[in-house]
Amino acid sequence: MTADADVPVTPPATSHMAPELRGRLARFRVIAYVVGVFLLVLALVAMPMKYLGDDARAVAIVGPIHGFLYMVYLVLGADLALRARWSLRGTLAVLVAGTVPFLSFLAERIVTRRTRRGERV
């Protein structure tokens, strides 16, 4: 026998979550990453091109895309917050995280961990 035979098998962390909450969490995770990436492109590529290179084309393209995706982030975040019964403070913090570079990635990790544990954000 191997040592693995003595280790109990634990179910995935999301097994206790309702299927509708799992779906909402998955959608939020995807949009959090997408918004984060577009915000980084906007802040680290497009804005320097505009202000250092005097070329506003990238901002004209990436800015509206990020703005639209951020609105989707707000809707999906608010939907998850209502279903998971987050606190108002936690909800607002997560929703604002989409406006600060790198912060949406951190917010996504915190939301995922706490939601899977059944804790409020």
VOGU-3710 file (C-alpha; in Angstrom, 3 decimals, decimal comma):
1> mtadadvpvt> 0,000/0,000/0,000  1,046/3,549/-0,632  0,737/6,494/1,715  -1,862/7,992/-0,617  -4,349/5,290/0,315  -4,546/6,677/3,871  -5,244/10,252/2,814  -8,958/11,078/2,831  -10,314/12,519/-0,364  -11,802/15,965/0,147
11> ppatshmape> -14,439/17,338/-2,185  -13,675/20,472/-4,190  -14,058/23,738/-2,319  -17,059/24,709/-4,444  -19,050/21,529/-3,797  -21,140/23,149/-1,056  -22,030/26,132/-3,238  -25,300/26,300/-5,106  -24,852/25,784/-8,860  -26,163/29,298/-9,588
21> lrgrlarfrv> -23,567/30,802/-7,225  -20,812/28,774/-8,878  -21,826/30,156/-12,272  -21,966/33,716/-10,981  -18,550/33,331/-9,366  -17,081/31,925/-12,589  -18,471/34,827/-14,620  -17,137/37,329/-12,110  -13,692/35,731/-12,156  -13,499/35,926/-15,947
31> iayvvgvfll> -14,608/39,561/-16,130  -12,269/40,544/-13,267  -9,292/39,206/-15,230  -10,423/40,742/-18,513  -11,037/44,158/-16,924  -7,684/43,930/-15,156  -5,823/43,151/-18,359  -7,497/45,957/-20,297  -6,812/48,408/-17,483  -3,139/47,412/-17,507
41> vlalvampmk> -2,969/47,855/-21,273  -4,628/51,245/-20,905  -2,376/52,408/-18,063  0,933/50,871/-19,153  0,712/51,054/-22,954  -1,984/53,405/-24,238  -1,552/56,263/-21,768  2,255/56,438/-22,154  1,777/56,370/-25,922  -0,598/59,313/-25,626
51> ylgddarava> 1,388/61,448/-23,216  4,955/60,475/-24,085  4,572/59,651/-27,768  1,832/62,123/-28,654  -0,246/59,300/-30,196  -3,779/59,011/-28,795  -4,977/56,194/-31,081  -4,471/53,425/-28,500  -6,355/55,361/-25,809  -9,179/55,962/-28,284
61> ivgpihgfly> -9,469/52,207/-28,827  -8,627/50,666/-25,441  -10,338/53,330/-23,285  -13,909/52,716/-24,473  -13,388/48,942/-24,444  -12,213/49,084/-20,835  -15,128/51,380/-19,967  -17,675/48,967/-21,421  -16,035/45,956/-19,772  -15,920/47,797/-16,445
71> mvylvlgadl> -19,690/48,302/-16,659  -20,068/44,544/-17,205  -17,744/44,006/-14,197  -20,015/46,242/-12,096  -23,154/44,337/-13,094  -21,624/40,893/-12,545  -19,983/41,966/-9,294  -23,215/43,433/-7,955  -25,122/40,312/-9,003  -22,656/38,051/-7,186
81> alrarwslrg> -22,669/40,360/-4,157  -26,460/40,189/-3,870  -26,597/36,394/-4,250  -23,660/35,761/-1,894  -24,965/38,365/0,570  -21,790/40,444/0,774  -21,552/43,433/3,088  -22,053/46,867/1,535  -18,459/47,813/2,361  -17,075/44,646/0,765
91> tlavlvagtv> -19,260/45,082/-2,296  -18,133/48,663/-2,850  -14,472/47,726/-2,340  -14,686/44,953/-4,932  -16,535/47,147/-7,425  -13,988/49,973/-7,119  -11,140/47,468/-7,553  -11,762/47,473/-11,302  -10,511/51,053/-11,505  -7,060/50,508/-9,963
101> pflsflaeri> -4,371/48,655/-11,933  -3,620/45,179/-10,529  -6,332/45,492/-7,857  -9,002/43,563/-9,771  -6,699/40,527/-9,717  -6,356/40,750/-5,930  -10,086/41,332/-5,487  -10,838/38,284/-7,634  -8,648/36,060/-5,435  -10,216/37,355/-2,213
111> vtrrtrrger> -13,752/37,029/-3,583  -13,090/33,501/-4,859  -11,554/32,308/-1,599  -14,245/33,781/0,633  -17,164/32,802/-1,582  -15,969/29,212/-1,814  -15,711/29,096/1,984  -19,193/30,532/2,341  -17,893/33,728/3,964  -19,153/37,231/3,290
121> v> -16,920/39,679/1,482
//
